[in-house]
Amino acid sequence: MNKTVTVKAPATSANLGGGFDCLGVALELYHTVTVGFSSELVIDSIDGKSSSKNDLLYRSVNAVFKRFGKGDTPVGIVSRSDIPRASGLGSSAACIVAGVMAANALLNEPLTQKEMINICAELDGHPDNILPAIVGGVTAAYKDGDGIGYLRADVPSGLVFAVATPGFKLKTEKARAALPDSYSRSDCVYSLSRAVVTFGAFALGKIDMLKAVDDRLHQPYRAPLINGYADVKNAVAAAGAISSCISGAGPTVIAFFDDEEKAKKTTVPDGWTLRVLRAEQNGAELIR
């Protein structure tokens, strides 16, 4: 490889209870990707080396190249991630964001941040993980014509996340297939009210009001897919969590604490991994 760039993209937790496909927060857990022009396509990841054009990282890089008439330009990609896959922590979004940002940097940054957000959201299908991975903090997203509009706020410094991930994976497709085709008005109002208060609690620094985190649109249908879910909910509550919810489509459970020591004392069931994390306030970082 000749010219190379490196991007560090954070994990994210989407939905945050009632903010289904709308709310998300960035976390201090990262996927680091180095990309450079090469004589042939080579993708070096934890799974070994590949030259597949179907690789999500390459497709993300190539989406930017195509926009400027440079589609299928061969690159070398080195990928290292601490974000568990198919876990509800935005591993796919981190891949996409890292690929798009790296490609933009290789082409001397012709894209604005808004354009990168729209490309990433189109590749991912939803903005809830994409936005916090790019801009950091906590975000509330909505579709604005052909693009994405959003609000962003810093996460209160006193907030700590206990993130519990089981040893099994849950594909987003399976988690989405579990959802019903329609909802009652009361369930929609319930989740909408919780989402509004949740984002307000983040934005205004009212950590105690995260007790409002709850949902009736996706969690009741996904919880049965997560073996041990009730045990983890009980464990974080016993440790002093303000509230907890399914992270993204699951199976990870994320709990909100106002005290790091309390969070660290959470005892999760066998087969689950506990990470105590802070919010990533700045989002993905380009390292030249």
N, C-alpha and C positions, 0 to 999 in steps of 0.2 A: 504494500500500500504506500502511496505517496502522501498526499494531504489527508490527514485524519482529524476527526473531531470526536469528542466524548460527551455524552449526555447522561446525567443522573436523574432518573424520574422516580417520584415517590409512589408508595402504595396509597390506596385510597379506600375509604369506607363509604359506600353509597346508601341512600335511602334514609338512614338515621331514623328509623321507625316509620313515621307517616309520610315522609317526603319521597314517596315511591317514584323512581326515575327522575327526581328533581334535585334532591339534596345530596351533598357529598363533602367529605373532609379529607385532607391530605395528612399522611402519617409519616413519621421518621423511619421508614423502612424502604429500601431502594433497589432499583434495577439500573445497572450501569452498562451503557452500550458505547462501543467505539466503532466508528464507521469511516472507511476511506475508499477512494477510488482504487480499483484493482484490475488486473488483466482477466480475472474470472470471478464468478460469484462464489464466495466461501463464507459460510456462517459457522462460527465457532462458539458453541454454547455448552452448558453443563451436560447436554445430551450427546455431545460429540460434534463432529463436523458434518455439514450438509451443504448442498447447492440447490435446495428446493426453492423455486420461485413462489411456492405457496406459503412459505414461512411468513408469519405475521410481521416480523420485523422488516423483512425485505419488502413485503407488500406495502408497508407504511412508507419506507424510503422511496419506493418506486412510484407511489401515488404523487409525491412531490416532483420527482423527475419527469413524470408524464405531463404534468401541468406546464412544464417549460420545454417540452419537446425533446426530453432526454430519457425517455422511457427505456427500461431494460439496460441501462448503463451498469456494468458489473462493479460490484463493491465487495470489500472484505468487511465482515461484521464480527466483532467479538462481544459476546453477551454474557453478563454475569448478574444474577438476580438473587436477592434474599427474600423476595416476595413469593410465598407459596402459590402454586397455580391451582385454578379451579377451587378457590377457597373463599371467594367473596371479598378479596382485598385488592381488586383492580389490577391483577397481573396483566391482563390483556390491554387495559388502558395504558399502563406504564410502558408496555412494548410499543404501542402505537405512538404515544407522545414522544418517546425517545427516538423512534425512527423518523418521524416527521421533523422534529427539531434538528436532528443530525443532518438530514438531507437538505433542509433549509440552510444550515450553516455551511455545508459543502458547496452550495450554490451562491454563497456570499449574501445570504439572508434577504432574498427578494420578497418573502412573505411577511405580512404584518401578523401580530399575535392573534387578531381576530380571524384572519384567514387560516392560520394554523389550527385554531380552535374548531373552525367549521370543517376543515379536512379531517381532523381527528374524530369529531363527532360523527361524520359520515362513515368513516371506517369502522367505528365501534358500534354505531347504531343508537347510542344514548349519550347524553352529555354529563350525566351525574358523576361518573368516575373521571371522565376526560378533563373537566374543568378544574377541579382541585389539583389534579396532577400537573396542570400547566401553571395555574396562577397561585396555588397554595391556599392555606386557610380553609374556611368553610364556604361553600358556594350554593346558591339556589339558581337553577337554570330553567329556561323556557325556550321553546322554539319561536323564533322571531322571523317570520317569512321563510326564506331559504337558509337562514343562519340560526345562531344561538345567542340569546340575550341572557344576562345573568347579573346577580348581585354577589359580592364577595365581602367577607369580613375576616379579620384576624380572629384566631381562636383564643379565648381567655388563657392567660399564662398559667393559671392555677388548675387548669383542667388536664387530667391524665386519663389515658385510655388503657384498659386491660383488654387485650385482644386474645381470645381463646380459639385455637384452631385444632380440629380433630385430625386424626391420621388418615381419614378418608376424604375423597374429593366429591364435589357436587357440581356437575356441569350446569351452566346457566340455562341451557336449553331445557334440561329436565326440571329445573326450578321454575322456569316460566310456564312449562306445560302443566304444572300443578295448579295454576291460577284459574279461577272461574272466568266465564265470558261476560258476566255482568255482576253488578253490586247493588245493594240497596242504597237508597238515599242516606239513611242514617249512618251506614258504614262509611260512605264517602265524606260526609260532614265530620264524622269522628276523626278520620285520618287527616283531613284537610286542616282541622283546628289544631291537631297535634303537630303537624308539619310547620304551621305558621308560628306557633309558640316555640318550637324547637329552634328554628332559625333565629327568632328573636332572642332567645336565651343565649345563643352563641354570640350574636352580633352585639348585644347589650352587656355581655359579661355576667349575665344572671345564671351562674352555673347551677344554682339550686333549682331553677325552673326546668332543668333537663329531666326532672321527674315526670314531665309531660310526655316524654318519648314513649310512643306506643303506636299501634297500627292495626287496622282491620282489613287492609286490601291485599297484603301479600304474606305477612308473617303467619297467620293462622293456617295457611295452606302449605307453607314451606316447612314449618316446624316439625311436622310428622316425618319429613325426609331426613331430619338431623338426629341421629341416634345419640342420646345424651344431652339434648338441648335443655330439657327441664332441669337436669342436674347442674349444668353450667349456670343457668339463670339463678338457681338457688344458691350456688357457690358464690357468685359475685355479690348477690344481695347480702349474704351472710358476712362478706368481707367489708360491706359498707358502701356498695355502689349506689349512686344516685338513681340510676336506671340502666337498662341494657336492651339490646335489640340484635336482630340478625344483621350481620354486615353484608351489604350487597345482597346477592342471591343465596348466600350461605356457602358452606356450613359454618363459617366463623361466626362467633358471637362477640360483639364489642360492648364493653361496659364503661360507664362514665364515672370517674372518681374525682373528688376534690383534694385527695391526699395520696401521694405516691406510695407511701409505706402501706397504706390500706390495700392499694391495688396489688402490691407485690405479695401480700399475704393471702391472696386468693388461692384456694386449693382446687384445682380442676381435676376432673376424673382421669383415670388412666387412659392413655392414648391421645390425650389432648395436650397441646403446647400453649403455654401462656407467655405472651409478650406484653410488657408494660412500655407504652410508647407515648411520646408527645406529638403534638401536631407539627407538621411541616408548613411553616408560614409562607415560604417563598416559592414553592412549586419546583418544577423541573429546572435543572441548572445545566447550562452549556459550559463545558470545560474545554478550553482550546489547548 
